[in-house]
Amino acid sequence: MPRKASTGKFKMKTHKATSKRFRLTGSGMLVRTKGGKSHLRRRTSKRTKRLLSEMIEVKGTKIAQRVRRLAPYL
């Protein structure tokens, strides 16, 4: 079996925390999870807890550029 052709000298390393927090949708939209889900949720309402599970689109273009630089194979 022939080897794959080398595309470059180095591979980029993925920033693991970024790859766990962000996803790329099929249409190319960058979405993120909400924070504040780990503890102290006993007093919050069910509606608030349900809203925490949603994914939100990343609005800022500079933040999206930084995420794509940190996780190039996302």
Number of C-alpha atoms within 10 A of each C-alpha: 3 4 5 6 6 7 7 6 5 7 7 10 11 15 13 10 10 16 17 12 14 21 17 14 10 7 6 8 12 19 18 16 17 13 9 10 11 6 6 8 12 8 6 9 9 11 8 10 14 9 10 15 12 11 15 13 14 16 11 8 9 10 11 16 11 12 19 18 15 18 19 13 10 15
